[in-house]
Amino acid sequence: MSNTRYAFIKAGWHADIVDQALVGFLQKIPEADVDVFDVPGAFEMPLVARDLARSGRYGAVVAAAFVVDGGIYRHDFVAQAVVTGLMQAGLETGVPILSVSLTPHHYQETAHHSAIYRQHFVLKGTEAAEAALQIVTTRAGLAV
């Protein structure tokens, strides 16, 4: 077990897909080093990410969501607001905040599409863990 803790935020919409990012994340970072936080949707992630980063308990924060075109709102605006908010939270707090927030161009709630994205989220979760480990190591080397 390392001395570094990681926060992992999961949006509740499409949880069957989004939760797979945590599965991938835990393939690289021990579960004992990860605190998991659930939020209703993607839009709530930047605020929680900022609060977790400000707590001083985490070397990095990861936020996972699946923002799809539901036909009611412009999902691309939501996705852009979320990614911008996550970046802003990281810059404000000095804690790396990584996004596994995906916005597919074409998604249909079919078994085939859901299976594809579940697999993809596992991969993206693994990549987020690798990025978190690398950025924490890099920043530790810069500490004065």
Backbone as a printed PyTorch tensor [residue, N CA C, xyz], in Angstrom:
tensor([[[  0.8400,  -1.1840,   0.0000],
         [  0.0000,   0.0000,   0.0000],
         [  0.8820,   1.2430,   0.0000]],

        [[  0.5470,   2.2160,  -0.8450],
         [  1.3350,   3.4430,  -0.9230],
         [  0.8260,   4.4610,   0.0860]],

        [[  1.5420,   5.5840,   0.1750],
         [  1.1130,   6.6670,   1.0590],
         [  0.1230,   7.5930,   0.3650]],

        [[ -0.0300,   7.4540,  -0.9380],
         [ -0.9030,   8.3330,  -1.7050],
         [ -2.3070,   7.7560,  -1.7790]],

        [[ -3.2870,   8.6310,  -1.5600],
         [ -4.6890,   8.2430,  -1.6960],
         [ -5.2380,   8.8980,  -2.9540]],

        [[ -6.2180,   8.2590,  -3.5250],
         [ -6.8670,   8.7460,  -4.7360],
         [ -8.3650,   8.8130,  -4.5090]],

        [[ -8.9850,   9.8520,  -5.0300],
         [-10.4440,   9.9760,  -4.9950],
         [-10.9760,   9.6250,  -6.3770]],

        [[-12.0510,   8.8600,  -6.4100],
         [-12.6750,   8.4670,  -7.6720],
         [-14.1470,   8.8440,  -7.6020]],

        [[-14.5750,   9.7450,  -8.4710],
         [-15.9600,  10.2160,  -8.5160],
         [-16.6690,   9.5340,  -9.6770]],

        [[-17.8720,   9.0030,  -9.4090],
         [-18.6650,   8.3470, -10.4460],
         [-20.0170,   9.0360, -10.5690]],

        [[-20.3790,   9.4010, -11.8040],
         [-21.7070,   9.9500, -12.0620],
         [-22.7140,   8.8090, -12.1510]],

        [[-23.9040,   9.0560, -11.6420],
         [-24.9240,   8.0150, -11.5670],
         [-25.6250,   7.6780, -12.8700]],

        [[-25.7030,   8.6190, -13.7960],
         [-26.3520,   8.3200, -15.0640],
         [-25.5370,   7.2640, -15.8010]],

        [[-26.1940,   6.2550, -16.3100],
         [-25.5550,   5.1430, -17.0270],
         [-24.5090,   4.4570, -16.1470]],

        [[-24.8580,   4.2370, -14.8910],
         [-23.9290,   3.6490, -13.9190],
         [-23.3940,   2.2970, -14.3710]],

        [[-24.1840,   1.5280, -15.0890],
         [-23.7040,   0.2210, -15.5500],
         [-22.4840,   0.3650, -16.4600]],

        [[-22.3760,   1.4900, -17.1390],
         [-21.2260,   1.7710, -17.9990],
         [-20.1450,   2.5010, -17.2130]],

        [[-20.5210,   3.5760, -16.5310],
         [-19.5590,   4.4240, -15.8130],
         [-18.7950,   3.6360, -14.7490]],

        [[-19.4660,   2.7500, -14.0480],
         [-18.8160,   1.9780, -12.9820],
         [-17.6550,   1.1340, -13.4930]],

        [[-17.6560,   0.8460, -14.7730],
         [-16.5730,   0.0450, -15.3400],
         [-15.2390,   0.8050, -15.3360]],

        [[-15.2930,   2.1320, -15.3220],
         [-14.0560,   2.9080, -15.2250],
         [-13.3700,   2.6330, -13.8940]],

        [[-14.1410,   2.4810, -12.8430],
         [-13.5570,   2.1470, -11.5380],
         [-12.9410,   0.7500, -11.5760]],

        [[-13.5720,  -0.1780, -12.2580],
         [-13.0160,  -1.5280, -12.4040],
         [-11.6230,  -1.4380, -13.0320]],

        [[-11.5000,  -0.6730, -14.0980],
         [-10.2060,  -0.5060, -14.7500],
         [ -9.2050,   0.2110, -13.8730]],

        [[ -9.6450,   1.2230, -13.1520],
         [ -8.7830,   1.9970, -12.2590],
         [ -8.1740,   1.0980, -11.1860]],

        [[ -9.0020,   0.2240, -10.6410],
         [ -8.5540,  -0.6630,  -9.5650],
         [ -7.6590,  -1.7920, -10.0680]],

        [[ -7.5180,  -1.9360, -11.3680],
         [ -6.5570,  -2.8980, -11.9090],
         [ -5.1250,  -2.3950, -11.7480]],

        [[ -4.9600,  -1.0780, -11.5590],
         [ -3.6230,  -0.4900, -11.4450],
         [ -3.3340,   0.1100, -10.0690]],

        [[ -4.3730,   0.5210,  -9.3700],
         [ -4.2070,   1.1560,  -8.0510],
         [ -4.9920,   0.3370,  -7.0370]],

        [[ -4.3590,  -0.0490,  -5.9360],
         [ -5.0480,  -0.8940,  -4.9400],
         [ -6.3120,  -0.2250,  -4.3880]],

        [[ -7.3310,  -1.0250,  -4.2290],
         [ -8.6130,  -0.5300,  -3.7180],
         [ -8.4480,   0.1680,  -2.3610]],

        [[ -7.5030,  -0.2980,  -1.5580],
         [ -7.2720,   0.3000,  -0.2380],
         [ -6.7770,   1.7460,  -0.3270]],

        [[ -6.2870,   2.1450,  -1.4980],
         [ -5.7730,   3.5070,  -1.6870],
         [ -6.7830,   4.4330,  -2.3580]],

        [[ -8.0080,   3.9420,  -2.5750],
         [ -9.0070,   4.6900,  -3.3470],
         [-10.2680,   4.9060,  -2.5240]],

        [[-10.7180,   6.1580,  -2.4730],
         [-12.0180,   6.4960,  -1.8900],
         [-12.9610,   6.8100,  -3.0420]],

        [[-14.1490,   6.2090,  -3.0240],
         [-15.1050,   6.3470,  -4.1190],
         [-16.2620,   7.2330,  -3.6740]],

        [[-16.6450,   8.1430,  -4.5650],
         [-17.7270,   9.0860,  -4.2980],
         [-18.7110,   9.0500,  -5.4590]],

        [[-19.9830,   8.9410,  -5.1420],
         [-21.0300,   8.9400,  -6.1580],
         [-21.7060,  10.3020,  -6.1990]],

        [[-21.9780,  10.7740,  -7.4100],
         [-22.7220,  12.0140,  -7.6130],
         [-23.8630,  11.7150,  -8.5820]],

        [[-24.9020,  12.5510,  -8.5850],
         [-26.0530,  12.2590,  -9.4480],
         [-25.7030,  12.1980, -10.9420]],

        [[-24.9510,  13.1750, -11.4150],
         [-24.6250,  13.2240, -12.8340],
         [-23.3050,  13.9160, -13.0680]],

        [[-22.9440,  14.0700, -14.3270],
         [-21.6650,  14.6620, -14.7020],
         [-21.5380,  16.1090, -14.2340]],

        [[-22.6230,  16.8550, -14.2980],
         [-22.5740,  18.2820, -13.9850],
         [-22.1400,  18.5540, -12.5450]],

        [[-22.3790,  17.6090, -11.6550],
         [-22.0180,  17.7860, -10.2480],
         [-20.5540,  17.4430,  -9.9600]],

        [[-19.8730,  16.8440, -10.8950],
         [-18.5090,  16.3780, -10.6400],
         [-17.4870,  17.4900, -10.3650]],

        [[-17.4620,  18.5900, -11.1110],
         [-16.4220,  19.5900, -10.8460],
         [-16.4420,  20.1450,  -9.4190]],

        [[-17.6060,  20.4050,  -8.8780],
         [-17.7030,  20.9440,  -7.5140],
         [-17.1770,  19.9370,  -6.4960]],

        [[-17.5870,  18.6880,  -6.6340],
         [-17.1280,  17.6500,  -5.7020],
         [-15.6290,  17.4130,  -5.8830]],

        [[-15.1600,  17.4190,  -7.1280],
         [-13.7260,  17.2450,  -7.3890],
         [-12.9240,  18.3610,  -6.7240]],

        [[-13.4080,  19.5760,  -6.8370],
         [-12.7200,  20.7040,  -6.1950],
         [-12.6940,  20.5320,  -4.6770]],

        [[-13.8230,  20.1430,  -4.0960],
         [-13.8860,  19.9660,  -2.6430],
         [-12.9500,  18.8530,  -2.1760]],

        [[-12.9120,  17.7600,  -2.9230],
         [-12.0160,  16.6580,  -2.5670],
         [-10.5530,  17.0830,  -2.6920]],

        [[-10.2390,  17.8090,  -3.7450],
         [ -8.8680,  18.2930,  -3.9320],
         [ -8.4700,  19.2450,  -2.8070]],

        [[ -9.3720,  20.1100,  -2.4270],
         [ -9.0870,  21.0780,  -1.3440],
         [ -8.8960,  20.4050,   0.0110]],

        [[ -9.4330,  19.2030,   0.1560],
         [ -9.3450,  18.5160,   1.4480],
         [ -7.9030,  18.1900,   1.8300]],

        [[ -7.0180,  18.1070,   0.8360],
         [ -5.6240,  17.7830,   1.1000],
         [ -5.3650,  16.3020,   1.3230]],

        [[ -6.3810,  15.4730,   1.1470],
         [ -6.2280,  14.0380,   1.4030],
         [ -5.8070,  13.2350,   0.1770]],

        [[ -5.8590,  13.8390,  -1.0140],
         [ -5.6830,  13.0540,  -2.2290],
         [ -4.5470,  13.5730,  -3.1030]],

        [[ -3.7860,  12.6260,  -3.6510],
         [ -2.7400,  12.9690,  -4.5970],
         [ -3.3160,  13.2930,  -5.9550]],

        [[ -4.4640,  12.7120,  -6.2700],
         [ -5.1630,  12.9760,  -7.5290],
         [ -6.6360,  12.6040,  -7.3570]],

        [[ -7.4540,  13.2470,  -8.1740],
         [ -8.8880,  12.9950,  -8.1920],
         [ -9.2530,  12.5820,  -9.6180]],

        [[-10.0560,  11.5320,  -9.7450],
         [-10.5220,  11.0740, -11.0530],
         [-12.0420,  11.1920, -11.0730]],

        [[-12.5760,  11.6900, -12.1900],
         [-14.0220,  11.8530, -12.3250],
         [-14.4950,  11.1290, -13.5890]],

        [[-15.4960,  10.2660, -13.4410],
         [-15.9890,   9.4580, -14.5590],
         [-17.4720,   9.7090, -14.8090]],

        [[-17.7950,   9.9280, -16.0790],
         [-19.1910,  10.1350, -16.4730],
         [-19.3690,   9.7400, -17.9330]],

        [[-20.6120,   9.5090, -18.2920],
         [-20.9800,   9.1790, -19.6660],
         [-22.1040,  10.1350, -20.0440]],

        [[-21.7870,  11.1290, -20.8570],
         [-22.7460,  12.1660, -21.2270],
         [-23.2390,  11.8690, -22.6380]],

        [[-24.5080,  11.5330, -22.7610],
         [-25.0580,  11.1630, -24.0600],
         [-26.1390,  12.1450, -24.4910]],

        [[-26.3980,  12.1450, -25.7610],
         [-27.4450,  12.9910, -26.3280],
         [-28.7910,  12.3580, -26.0130]],

        [[-29.4790,  12.9520, -25.0570],
         [-30.7850,  12.4420, -24.6710],
         [-31.9180,  13.0670, -25.4540]],

        [[-31.5760,  13.9780, -26.3740],
         [-32.5920,  14.6120, -27.1930],
         [-33.2860,  15.7820, -26.5270]],

        [[-33.0140,  16.0210, -25.2490],
         [-33.6910,  17.0980, -24.5270],
         [-32.7800,  18.3030, -24.3570]],

        [[-31.5120,  18.0810, -24.1670],
         [-30.5570,  19.1630, -23.9610],
         [-29.3460,  18.9360, -24.8480]],

        [[-28.5230,  19.9530, -24.9710],
         [-27.3170,  19.8440, -25.7760],
         [-26.2250,  19.1960, -24.9470]],

        [[-26.0460,  17.9110, -25.1170],
         [-25.0780,  17.1620, -24.3190],
         [-23.6600,  17.6630, -24.5130]],

        [[-23.3590,  18.2190, -25.6840],
         [-22.0050,  18.7180, -25.9080],
         [-21.7160,  19.9220, -25.0230]],

        [[-22.7210,  20.7450, -24.7310],
         [-22.5240,  21.8670, -23.8170],
         [-22.2660,  21.3710, -22.3990]],

        [[-23.0190,  20.3530, -21.9900],
         [-22.8210,  19.7800, -20.6590],
         [-21.4240,  19.1880, -20.5590]],

        [[-21.0330,  18.4160, -21.5470],
         [-19.7160,  17.7790, -21.5300],
         [-18.6090,  18.8320, -21.4680]],

        [[-18.7380,  19.8880, -22.2540],
         [-17.7220,  20.9470, -22.2500],
         [-17.6630,  21.6380, -20.8880]],

        [[-18.8140,  21.9110, -20.2920],
         [-18.8470,  22.5440, -18.9740],
         [-18.1810,  21.6540, -17.9280]],

        [[-18.4150,  20.3640, -18.0100],
         [-17.8430,  19.4220, -17.0400],
         [-16.3290,  19.3810, -17.1690]],

        [[-15.8220,  19.2040, -18.3710],
         [-14.3750,  19.1100, -18.5690],
         [-13.6950,  20.4230, -18.2010]],

        [[-14.3010,  21.5450, -18.5700],
         [-13.7450,  22.8500, -18.1960],
         [-13.7530,  23.0180, -16.6780]],

        [[-14.8360,  22.6060, -16.0320],
         [-14.9290,  22.7050, -14.5760],
         [-13.9070,  21.8400, -13.8710]],

        [[-13.6790,  20.6450, -14.3900],
         [-12.6740,  19.7640, -13.7950],
         [-11.2820,  20.3650, -13.9410]],

        [[-10.9780,  20.9120, -15.1120],
         [ -9.6660,  21.5350, -15.3270],
         [ -9.4980,  22.7330, -14.3990]],

        [[-10.5250,  23.5340, -14.2820],
         [-10.4680,  24.7020, -13.4030],
         [-10.2430,  24.2790, -11.9500]],

        [[-10.9250,  23.2490, -11.5150],
         [-10.7690,  22.7740, -10.1390],
         [ -9.3320,  22.3270,  -9.8840]],

        [[ -8.7470,  21.6440, -10.8440],
         [ -7.3620,  21.2110, -10.6990],
         [ -6.4000,  22.3830, -10.6490]],

        [[ -6.6090,  23.3580, -11.5080],
         [ -5.7280,  24.5240, -11.5200],
         [ -5.8810,  25.3570, -10.2410]],

        [[ -7.1010,  25.4700,  -9.7430],
         [ -7.3430,  26.2470,  -8.5120],
         [ -6.7200,  25.5920,  -7.2890]],

        [[ -6.7420,  24.2640,  -7.2430],
         [ -6.3080,  23.5650,  -6.0340],
         [ -4.8780,  23.0480,  -6.1130]],

        [[ -4.3430,  22.9320,  -7.3150],
         [ -3.0100,  22.3730,  -7.4750],
         [ -2.9770,  20.8600,  -7.3560]],

        [[ -4.1370,  20.2240,  -7.3610],
         [ -4.2360,  18.7680,  -7.2960],
         [ -4.6790,  18.2720,  -8.6730]],

        [[ -3.9960,  17.2910,  -9.2380],
         [ -4.4030,  16.7630, -10.5320],
         [ -5.8210,  16.1980, -10.4860]],

        [[ -6.6230,  16.6290, -11.4310],
         [ -7.9790,  16.1050, -11.5620],
         [ -8.0970,  15.5570, -12.9750]],

        [[ -8.3170,  14.2590, -13.0540],
         [ -8.3430,  13.5540, -14.3290],
         [ -9.7730,  13.2150, -14.7200]],

        [[-10.0430,  13.2940, -16.0090],
         [-11.3930,  13.0450, -16.5030],
         [-11.4880,  11.7510, -17.2880]],

        [[-12.4630,  10.9510, -16.9140],
         [-12.8890,   9.8100, -17.7110],
         [-14.3460,  10.1070, -18.0690]],

        [[-14.5490,  11.3000, -18.6080],
         [-15.8860,  11.7580, -18.9690],
         [-16.0040,  11.7170, -20.4810]],

        [[-16.7630,  10.7720, -20.9570],
         [-16.8560,  10.5520, -22.3910],
         [-18.2110,  10.9700, -22.9330]],

        [[-18.1760,  11.5170, -24.1480],
         [-19.3750,  11.9670, -24.8370],
         [-19.3580,  11.3810, -26.2420]],

        [[-20.0010,  10.2430, -26.4330],
         [-19.9680,   9.6240, -27.7650],
         [-20.8070,  10.4060, -28.7700]],

        [[-20.3740,  10.3620, -30.0150],
         [-21.1610,  11.0000, -31.0800],
         [-22.4430,  10.2250, -31.3480]],

        [[-22.3350,   8.9080, -31.2620],
         [-23.4920,   8.0680, -31.5630],
         [-23.6100,   6.9830, -30.4950]],

        [[-24.6540,   7.0790, -29.7050],
         [-24.9040,   6.0450, -28.7090],
         [-26.3860,   5.7240, -28.7170]],

        [[-26.6800,   4.4560, -28.7850],
         [-28.0500,   3.9890, -28.6800],
         [-28.0890,   2.9860, -27.5350]],

        [[-29.1260,   3.0540, -26.7380],
         [-29.2330,   2.1540, -25.5850],
         [-29.6230,   0.7550, -26.0450]],

        [[-28.6560,   0.1140, -26.6900],
         [-28.8260,  -1.2740, -27.1160],
         [-27.7950,  -2.1100, -26.3680]],

        [[-28.0260,  -3.3950, -26.3170],
         [-27.0650,  -4.2790, -25.6460],
         [-25.6980,  -4.1840, -26.3090]],

        [[-25.6740,  -4.0640, -27.6170],
         [-24.4120,  -3.9910, -28.3600],
         [-23.6300,  -2.7240, -27.9930]],

        [[-24.2670,  -1.5720, -28.0710],
         [-23.5820,  -0.3190, -27.7340],
         [-23.1590,  -0.2890, -26.2710]],

        [[-24.0300,  -0.7320, -25.4010],
         [-23.6920,  -0.7330, -23.9730],
         [-22.4770,  -1.6090, -23.6950]],

        [[-22.4070,  -2.7550, -24.3310],
         [-21.2550,  -3.6470, -24.1370],
         [-19.9680,  -2.9930, -24.6270]],

        [[-20.0330,  -2.3380, -25.7700],
         [-18.8540,  -1.6430, -26.3120],
         [-18.3640,  -0.5850, -25.3320]],

        [[-19.2740,   0.2220, -24.8220],
         [-18.8670,   1.3060, -23.9220],
         [-18.4620,   0.8020, -22.5420]],

        [[-19.0510,  -0.2730, -22.0730],
         [-18.5900,  -0.8620, -20.8080],
         [-17.1330,  -1.2850, -20.9290]],

        [[-16.7870,  -1.9450, -22.0210],
         [-15.3910,  -2.3430, -22.2460],
         [-14.4870,  -1.1230, -22.3780]],

        [[-14.9740,  -0.1250, -23.0780],
         [-14.1720,   1.0830, -23.2870],
         [-13.9060,   1.8020, -21.9580]],

        [[-14.8850,   1.8240, -21.0830],
         [-14.6950,   2.4750, -19.7890],
         [-13.6900,   1.7320, -18.9180]],

        [[-13.6280,   0.4220, -19.0220],
         [-12.5900,  -0.3180, -18.2940],
         [-11.2170,   0.1680, -18.7690]],

        [[-11.0400,   0.2410, -20.0730],
         [ -9.7740,   0.7150, -20.6400],
         [ -9.4710,   2.1390, -20.1790]],

        [[-10.4460,   3.0190, -20.2410],
         [-10.2340,   4.4100, -19.8490],
         [ -9.9340,   4.5310, -18.3570]],

        [[-10.5350,   3.6850, -17.5440],
         [-10.2250,   3.6760, -16.1170],
         [ -8.7900,   3.2570, -15.8580]],

        [[ -8.3260,   2.2660, -16.5920],
         [ -6.9310,   1.8260, -16.4810],
         [ -5.9880,   2.9410, -16.9090]],

        [[ -6.3120,   3.6010, -18.0050],
         [ -5.4880,   4.7190, -18.4750],
         [ -5.4760,   5.8600, -17.4660]],

        [[ -6.6070,   6.1230, -16.8210],
         [ -6.6610,   7.1750, -15.8060],
         [ -5.7750,   6.8220, -14.6130]],

        [[ -5.7640,   5.5540, -14.2290],
         [ -4.9020,   5.1250, -13.1210],
         [ -3.4360,   5.3100, -13.4850]],

        [[ -3.0660,   4.9270, -14.6940],
         [ -1.6800,   5.1050, -15.1370],
         [ -1.3020,   6.5880, -15.1500]],

        [[ -2.2120,   7.4280, -15.6230],
         [ -1.9510,   8.8690, -15.6450],
         [ -1.8370,   9.4260, -14.2250]],

        [[ -2.7140,   8.9700, -13.3240],
         [ -2.6680,   9.4310, -11.9340],
         [ -1.3440,   9.0500, -11.2840]],

        [[ -0.9250,   7.8240, -11.4800],
         [  0.3570,   7.3850, -10.9080],
         [  1.5120,   8.2070, -11.4660]],

        [[  1.4890,   8.4490, -12.7610],
         [  2.5790,   9.2000, -13.3890],
         [  2.6030,  10.6550, -12.9200]],

        [[  1.4580,  11.3140, -12.8660],
         [  1.4430,  12.7280, -12.4830],
         [  1.7990,  12.8930, -11.0160]],

        [[  1.3700,  11.9700, -10.1700],
         [  1.7430,  12.0420,  -8.7510],
         [  3.2400,  11.8670,  -8.5860]],

        [[  3.8210,  10.9230,  -9.3070],
         [  5.2770,  10.6960,  -9.2580],
         [  6.0300,  11.9070,  -9.7910]],

        [[  5.6000,  12.4320, -10.9160],
         [  6.2510,  13.6000, -11.5140],
         [  6.2040,  14.7870, -10.5790]],

        [[  5.0550,  15.0480,  -9.9870],
         [  4.9130,  16.2020,  -9.1070],
         [  5.6990,  16.0150,  -7.8110]],

        [[  5.8000,  14.7750,  -7.3440],
         [  6.6120,  14.5140,  -6.1350],
         [  8.0710,  14.8340,  -6.4040]],

        [[  8.5270,  14.5740,  -7.6210],
         [  9.9010,  14.8890,  -7.9890],
         [ 10.1560,  16.3820,  -8.1160]],

        [[  9.1020,  17.1520,  -8.2770],
         [  9.2410,  18.6030,  -8.3910],
         [  9.1600,  19.3110,  -7.0400]],

        [[  8.7150,  18.5920,  -6.0100],
         [  8.5300,  19.1880,  -4.6930],
         [  9.8440,  19.7840,  -4.1820]],

        [[  9.7300,  20.9570,  -3.6300],
         [ 10.9230,  21.6400,  -3.1160],
         [ 10.9630,  21.5350,  -1.6190]]])
